[in-house]
Amino acid sequence: MMSLNCERRFWLSLQLLAFCFAGVLLWILASMAMRVSLGDVVVMLMSDGIQSSVKLSIMTSSISAAIATLLSVPIGYVLARRTFFAKWLVEAICIIPISAPPLVFGLALLIFFQSTAGQLIEANVWKFTFQVSGIVLCQCLITSAYAIQWMQTVFHQQSNRPEQIALTLGCNRWGAFFRVTIPEARPAITTVALMAWAHCMGVFGPILVFAGMIRGRTEVLSTTIWLELQSGNLEAAIVASLLLIVVAVSVTAIAKRLQLSIGRSAVTRSAATQTAATPAAVDQTAATPAGRADD
Amino acid sequence: MIELHQLGIQRGEFCLQGIDLKIPTSAYSSFIGASGTGKTTILECITGLLQPSAGKLLLNGQDCTTMAAADRGIGYVPQDLGLFSWLNVQKNLAFGLNRQKVSADEQRQRTVEVTEALQLADLLKSRVTTLSRGQAQRVALGRVLVMRPKILVLDEPLSSLDAATKNLVTDVLAKFHAKHLCTVLHVTHHEADIDAMCDVRCEIQDGQVICCEK
């Protein structure tokens, strides 16, 4: 009886801590949301400024998330499965956009594109500085670092046995990767793509420095918040913030649903079959990325 | 024939040195030994999933030490099965046949033969994630048998089967061995299960494999 009570108290105290933390977050966000009326929200949402920044945010985030996901799958895979020369160095460099302030990356990009190599790229390949493509580049670099970490965790948790069996059944290494590894990790890849998209929506620091905040040209939702604050339009800043929060909550909800549907099939799964890389793996390691204007 | 000459295997901290093993062509061999002695490691080396650090590996007289797993023509059923969880039973069975570009008619014939023998016919459209351990084990075995390999490497394929299914699978293995005259290396902790069909008994002791014909 004693142990049952002790068990219950243990879990109750942890649950209470979780509720308290969620409550504090909700309190802070609610206090911001209370500053605007529903009418204000509707008016702001209809404004050209917010609409163009939403469109640009969605467009750039979609492109960046796609590129980040495509990059993260092979890089996450090799980092999870192989030991190679200077792997620790590659891992350390890949994590810089996470560990260093993202603003640093914006500055580095700006200086890089003023160098000879950067100017050659801008003159002959593509213009990035203070352009929409610059937003995509910033979002890609920052989000890829997160996506690589998520995918690395996924592949760490995914058994390599099905791949090995594919090798004995006639596949070469590429065949096993594309026919077995990728299909097995597909639910997790979808979740990573979703989280990457949400993360891209919130990237701020590097865009501020490298792409600038040119009204109607390189203005995305995260920079709109800053621009509106600077011009004293608090209501518009709050509406842009609320939009990012809605994105964050929606993406997390979709990711959770995806995770649940896979979890359900995992319950009925026999011990015989390999555990597919579940989005849970991603979910456990990823700080909820959506709507972050932390950088 | 499976021949290992002074094979050395390094896997992290685990190390095996100077392994010698000879299993004659078409022999059915049991492979026993305590847990953690390196049976699975040796099997993975034979199948080409693990590269030996020293020595030679010959399959049917050919030096296969550095040959890719796909080219060795070995059917391998690991302990953890490695089924393709996003595919149904039928597609799991057909995976290897598709890679080897076996014609549709031939595929159908082989699949029917194996599914009937292993009583999998009713499960063909089921996702492997919905199968019981025993059913999954039969699918993993079927996936290999449809390939008709010359060498069959089995890592405890009877471990989670009830008595009736164990008899069924043992019977299927015996018939397959007799019909296709393949060389079989069968890891087991219950020698009695396959005693009747074994020609060779291999035991791993103190890092060495001792084989004797029965």
Interface residues (C-beta under 8 A of the other chain):
Chain A: S159 R161 P162 Q164 I165 A166 L167 T168 L169 G170 C171 N172 G175 V180 P183 E184 R186 S265 A266 T268 R269 S270 A271 A272 T273 Q274 T275 A276
Chain B: E44 T47 G48 L49 A68 A69 A70 R72 I74 G75 Y76 P78 D80 L81 G82 L83 F84 S85 W86 F95 G96 R99 Q100 R127 V128 T129 T130 L131 S132 R133 Q135 A136 Q137 A140 R143 M147 S160
